């Protein structure tokens, strides 16, 4: 497949941009709180919870414009990468400011880079997208880099490889929250983010088309849980937050949220019931 990848053509998308706007409604905030409220930090009077911005200004594709995986067909804003599978690999916040309920939010997005890497399943294309969120005109509130990975279809999923645990990841320090993502939570989060990727709600597709053993928990949902864990423990949103997906997290198994603090920041991570770290983040306060 690597020989069929025209990287120079895909890199022609670097610099492309788009803008989308949306007003934060009371109804959206209520639905977000109803879905995730037990894990959310207090954002302060009149502000939306951390992570709600991922529900705003999402692409609205007509039904005929969706691919077989549920994502919008490629070649518009995102480059037409000829690899079948797409994953939200991680990202980084360099600014996390408050967004008020009722604010008019504008998201300006720009393709930063397109690179080719070699992974265990073959070639991978990494697309880096910068998102800047402004409220009520031109007030910057959130600056984020999103990393999207495209890869080839793997064989049947092997048994998970448990990541070697560092001493601070042994679950004996910092805060810990345990939850079990279920199909209802995944479906409601897909609805909140208008995300039709079938691995999150269509078990037959997840198993037969993308070779996952179960429904997959969204990357931004995991990041939302970690962001709010930091805010709950520190009493405020982090100033910087860099997160990376390590392994898929699957529906129906308990997952632990862990936090290890340092002087001006720390590390947070999710670990599944088998001991596999699925997402890890570094933060600064």
C-alpha angles and dihedrals in degrees: 000000000000091000089057093054112101098200093178090057092049091048087060085080092065108115095023112136142186137185129214132177137198137168115235105241128204087234093058092048090049092051091048092050092045090055102041106011098119090062100039126108120227105265094196130258114324096000129117121243120266112273096027090109087076087068093056131088093000118167113274107210123180116242094254089052094063123101124226091271092056096252121119111268113267131249101066115086093339118058119258096252107186095219118106104223128064127193136181097235101183143280148205136246118210093174129028112179131165122277115201127222106259094024119140105236125200120192118200112195130189134179105241103179146348117205137173121226136171117241136178091269094044134270119003129193117211117203116193117202127187116213123190119187121204129185128215097349117327108346108129114223110156130026115186140170114211120198117205121189125202117195143165123269110273129215121258111318113267124219109286116267109228112229114236106258120233116218093256089053095057091102093246099104135053127011126321133196123183126205139156115225110218133189092263092056091049093047093049092048091049088053093048092053096036087235113157097181101140097217088078099056111006107077095183091053093045091053102037103033104033100022097235117148093225143354113310123236112233119257094227090048089057090046090050090055091050094046091053093045089058092047093047092052099040099035094236143053116277118256091222130017125181117183135181133190109233101177138348117279114216133212123257101030128101116257128194125217111211133189132192116186132209130181098284103008141339146193132292128187145169121230125189128222092271092056095256116142106227102179132012130188138184119209142185125207 
